[in-house]
Amino acid sequence: MEFYNKVGKMALGSRLRRLSEKLTDEAAEVYRVYDINMNPKWFPVFYALAEGEDKSIMQIAQEISHSHPSVSTIAKEMVKHGVAQEVANKADARKNYIGLTDKGREINQRIQVQYADVNSAVENALNETQYNIWKAIEEWEFLLEQKSLLNRVKDEKKIRESKDVQVVDYKPEYQPAFKQLNEEWITQYFKMEATDYKSLDHPDEYILSKGGHILIALYNNEPVGACALIKMDNDMYELAKMAVSPKTKGKGIGFILGNASIAKAKELGAKKIYLESNTILKPAINLYHKLGFKKVTGMPSPYERCNIQMILEL
């Protein structure tokens, strides 16, 4: 126990596995006390078949929330030990169902008193504890169905790493990075166009001098993201040339840049932000929706690759 107290909640899975193994070992002893020749791991499948209805492996897997391979392995073991048998499906000869044998049904009759005693023993143990582990497990299962532990860890990683992201105003020294970041994603999916070269090679002339703005995302002081606000009229700016280095994927830099651009647009007096993209760029489209942009149609575009236009009302 000292190890788990030292490691803490990081070892939750290991500690639960240790508890599960302990309970499984004791369950095997319980079966011997009642002279029931059965492997504890068979129990969910056995119980699913004990109602008397023959079932497919898929049906059992769905009923007990186990994987298909796991149920298939257990069923084979039960068949090998004469507790279960394969039963031909009358409706579909290509499928076999699983059902209890006479031996399995006889075990089911004798095991009922064991069920009653085990249930009472568990109830008494729960009453002796301050926290009801059964209800806690139900809560955890519900929480993990809503959002997996993997995704929760990924979010924490993103939050931690986002603290090392800094969004700064464009300086001439960032022009090579501004061009490289955009050229990298454009050439991966499309081809560079004349308008791209103009704004990326000469951002001062084609963006800044016309009332626009450029933001650069720094991660550990390295330029890893960029985004431009190009002035269209007095109350509308175009969100353009948004790029994030694939080296920093998963750190939420696009979302940070997007929010920083929206804040800057408001500061510049914008009432709307317009953007052009392509639906092949699914992560980007998802990001724009997350930022609040809505699809619009009808505006002319200088880019061949544009097949979707969006606007955010500020």
C-alpha positions in Angstrom: 0.0 0.0 0.0 3.0 2.3 0.6 3.7 2.3 -3.1 0.2 3.4 -4.1 0.2 6.1 -1.4 3.5 7.4 -2.8 2.5 7.3 -6.4 -1.0 8.6 -5.8 -3.9 8.9 -8.3 -1.6 8.2 -11.3 -1.7 4.5 -10.3 -5.5 4.4 -10.3 -5.6 1.7 -13.0 -2.9 -0.4 -11.3 -4.6 -0.2 -8.0 -8.0 -1.2 -9.4 -6.3 -4.1 -11.3 -4.7 -5.2 -8.0 -8.1 -5.1 -6.3 -9.7 -6.9 -9.2 -7.1 -9.7 -9.1 -7.5 -10.0 -5.3 -11.3 -10.4 -5.7 -10.9 -12.8 -8.6 -8.6 -15.0 -6.5 -11.0 -15.0 -3.6 -13.9 -15.7 -6.0 -12.1 -18.9 -7.1 -11.9 -19.9 -3.4 -15.6 -19.2 -3.0 -16.5 -21.5 -5.9 -14.6 -24.3 -4.2 -16.4 -23.7 -0.9 -19.7 -24.4 -2.7 -18.2 -27.2 -4.8 -18.8 -25.3 -8.0 -16.3 -26.2 -10.7 -16.2 -22.9 -12.6 -13.6 -20.3 -13.5 -14.5 -16.9 -12.0 -13.9 -15.2 -15.4 -16.7 -17.3 -16.9 -19.3 -15.7 -14.6 -20.7 -12.9 -16.9 -21.1 -15.2 -19.9 -22.5 -18.0 -17.7 -25.0 -15.6 -16.1 -26.1 -14.3 -19.5 -26.8 -17.9 -20.6 -28.4 -19.0 -17.4 -31.8 -17.6 -18.3 -32.0 -20.5 -20.8 -31.9 -18.6 -24.1 -29.2 -19.6 -26.6 -27.3 -16.5 -27.7 -24.7 -15.4 -30.2 -21.3 -14.2 -29.2 -22.3 -10.7 -30.3 -25.4 -10.7 -28.2 -23.5 -11.8 -25.1 -20.8 -9.3 -25.7 -23.3 -6.4 -26.0 -25.2 -7.6 -23.0 -22.2 -7.9 -20.6 -20.2 -5.0 -22.2 -17.2 -7.2 -23.0 -15.3 -7.3 -26.3 -16.3 -9.9 -28.9 -12.9 -11.7 -28.8 -13.1 -11.9 -25.0 -16.5 -13.5 -25.0 -15.5 -15.8 -27.8 -12.4 -17.0 -25.8 -14.5 -17.6 -22.6 -17.2 -19.4 -24.6 -14.6 -21.8 -26.1 -13.3 -22.5 -22.6 -16.8 -23.2 -21.3 -17.5 -25.5 -24.3 -14.2 -27.4 -23.7 -15.2 -28.0 -20.0 -18.7 -29.2 -21.0 -20.5 -26.3 -19.3 -21.7 -24.8 -22.6 -22.2 -26.0 -26.2 -22.5 -24.6 -29.7 -26.1 -24.6 -30.9 -27.0 -24.3 -34.6 -29.1 -21.3 -35.5 -32.3 -22.5 -37.2 -32.8 -19.1 -38.9 -29.3 -18.8 -40.2 -27.2 -22.0 -40.6 -24.1 -19.9 -41.0 -24.2 -18.7 -37.4 -23.8 -20.7 -34.2 -25.3 -19.8 -30.9 -24.0 -20.7 -27.4 -26.1 -22.4 -24.8 -25.7 -24.2 -21.5 -25.3 -28.0 -21.5 -27.1 -30.2 -18.9 -23.9 -29.9 -16.8 -24.2 -26.1 -17.1 -27.9 -26.1 -16.1 -27.1 -28.3 -13.1 -24.4 -25.9 -12.0 -26.9 -23.0 -12.4 -29.3 -24.8 -10.0 -26.7 -25.4 -7.3 -25.1 -22.0 -7.6 -28.2 -20.1 -6.5 -27.4 -20.5 -2.8 -23.8 -19.2 -3.5 -25.3 -16.1 -5.2 -27.5 -15.4 -2.1 -24.6 -15.7 0.3 -22.1 -13.7 -1.8 -24.7 -10.9 -2.3 -25.3 -10.7 1.5 -21.5 -10.7 2.2 -20.9 -7.9 -0.3 -23.9 -5.9 1.1 -22.5 -6.3 4.6 -19.0 -5.2 3.5 -20.4 -2.1 1.7 -22.3 -1.2 4.9 -18.9 -1.3 6.8 -17.3 1.2 4.5 -17.5 5.0 4.5 -17.7 5.2 0.7 -19.9 2.9 -1.4 -17.5 1.5 -4.0 -20.4 0.1 -6.1 -21.9 3.6 -6.5 -18.4 5.1 -7.1 -17.8 2.6 -9.9 -21.1 3.5 -11.5 -20.2 7.2 -11.3 -16.7 6.5 -12.9 -18.2 4.4 -15.6 -20.6 7.2 -16.5 -17.9 9.8 -16.4 -15.6 7.8 -18.7 -18.5 7.2 -21.1 -19.0 11.0 -21.4 -15.2 11.6 -21.7 -12.5 9.0 -21.6 -9.5 9.2 -19.3 -7.3 9.4 -22.4 -9.1 12.6 -23.6 -9.0 14.0 -20.1 -5.2 13.5 -20.0 -4.9 15.0 -23.5 -6.8 18.1 -22.4 -4.6 18.6 -19.3 -1.5 18.2 -21.5 -2.9 20.8 -23.9 -3.7 23.2 -21.0 -0.2 22.8 -19.6 1.5 23.3 -22.9 -0.7 26.2 -23.9 0.9 28.2 -21.0 4.1 28.2 -23.0 2.4 29.7 -26.0 2.7 33.4 -26.4 0.9 35.4 -29.1 2.8 38.5 -30.2 2.5 41.2 -32.9 4.3 40.7 -36.2 7.8 42.0 -36.6 9.9 42.0 -39.9 12.1 39.3 -38.3 9.1 36.9 -38.4 8.5 37.2 -42.2 10.4 34.0 -43.1 8.4 32.0 -40.5 5.2 33.6 -41.6 5.8 32.5 -45.2 7.2 29.1 -44.3 4.3 28.1 -42.0 1.7 29.0 -44.6 3.7 27.6 -47.6 4.0 24.3 -45.7 0.2 23.6 -45.4 -0.8 25.2 -48.7 1.6 23.0 -50.7 0.6 19.9 -48.8 -3.0 20.2 -50.1 -3.0 22.7 -52.9 -0.6 24.9 -54.9 0.7 28.4 -54.1 -1.2 31.1 -55.9 -0.2 34.7 -56.9 -2.1 36.2 -54.0 -0.3 33.9 -51.6 3.1 35.1 -52.8 2.1 38.8 -52.6 0.9 38.7 -49.0 3.6 36.2 -47.7 6.6 37.8 -49.4 5.4 41.4 -48.8 3.2 41.4 -45.7 4.0 45.1 -44.9 2.7 46.2 -48.3 -0.3 43.9 -48.8 -1.5 43.5 -45.2 -0.1 46.0 -42.6 0.0 49.2 -44.7 -3.7 48.7 -45.6 -4.8 48.6 -42.0 -4.4 44.9 -41.4 -2.6 43.1 -38.6 -0.6 39.9 -38.2 -0.2 37.8 -35.1 2.6 35.3 -34.4 2.3 32.4 -32.0 5.5 31.6 -30.2 6.1 28.2 -28.4 9.2 28.3 -26.2 10.1 31.5 -28.1 10.0 29.7 -31.5 7.4 30.9 -34.2 5.0 28.0 -34.6 1.8 29.7 -35.8 0.6 32.8 -37.6 -2.6 34.5 -38.5 -3.4 37.7 -40.5 -6.4 40.1 -40.3 -6.8 41.8 -43.6 -9.0 44.9 -43.7 -11.9 44.6 -46.1 -13.9 47.7 -45.2 -14.5 49.9 -42.1 -16.2 47.2 -40.1 -15.0 43.8 -41.6 -11.7 42.1 -41.6 -10.7 38.8 -43.3 -9.1 36.1 -41.2 -6.3 34.8 -43.5 -3.0 33.1 -43.7 -3.7 31.1 -40.5 -1.1 28.4 -40.1 0.3 26.2 -37.3 3.4 24.1 -37.5 2.6 20.3 -37.5 5.4 19.9 -35.0 3.1 21.5 -32.4 0.0 19.6 -33.3 -2.3 19.0 -30.3 -1.3 22.0 -28.2 -4.4 24.1 -29.0 -2.3 26.7 -30.8 -4.9 27.2 -33.5 -7.6 27.9 -31.0 -5.3 30.3 -29.1 -4.5 32.1 -32.3 -8.1 32.2 -33.4 -9.2 33.8 -30.1 -6.4 36.2 -30.1 -7.3 37.3 -33.7 -11.0 37.8 -32.7 -9.9 39.9 -29.8 -7.6 42.0 -32.0 -10.4 42.4 -34.6 -12.7 43.8 -31.9 -9.9 46.1 -30.8 -9.6 47.4 -34.4 -13.3 48.1 -34.4 -14.5 45.2 -36.6 -18.1 44.1 -36.5 -17.5 41.0 -38.7 -14.7 38.6 -39.5 -14.7 36.9 -42.8 -12.7 33.9 -43.9 -12.2 31.5 -46.9 -11.2 27.9 -46.7 -11.6 24.5 -48.2 -13.7 21.6 -46.8 -10.8 19.2 -47.2 -9.2 21.0 -44.3 -11.5 19.3 -41.7 -9.5 20.3 -38.5 -9.5 23.9 -39.7 -13.2 23.9 -40.5 -14.0 22.4 -37.1 -11.8 25.1 -35.4 -13.7 27.8 -37.2 -17.1 26.4 -36.1 -15.7 26.2 -32.5 -14.8 29.8 -32.7 -18.3 30.7 -33.8 -18.0 31.2 -37.6 -21.1 30.4 -39.8 -21.1 29.4 -43.4 -22.1 32.1 -46.0 -22.2 32.2 -49.8 -22.0 34.8 -52.6 -18.7 36.6 -52.1 -16.1 36.5 -54.9 -12.7 34.8 -54.0 -9.3 35.4 -55.5 -8.3 31.8 -54.6 -8.9 28.7 -56.7 -8.8 26.5 -53.6 -11.7 28.3 -51.8 -14.9 26.3 -51.6 -16.3 27.6 -48.3 -16.8 31.0 -46.9 -17.6 31.8 -43.3 -18.4 34.9 -41.2 -18.3 35.6 -37.5 -20.6 38.4 -36.2 -18.9 40.3 -33.4 
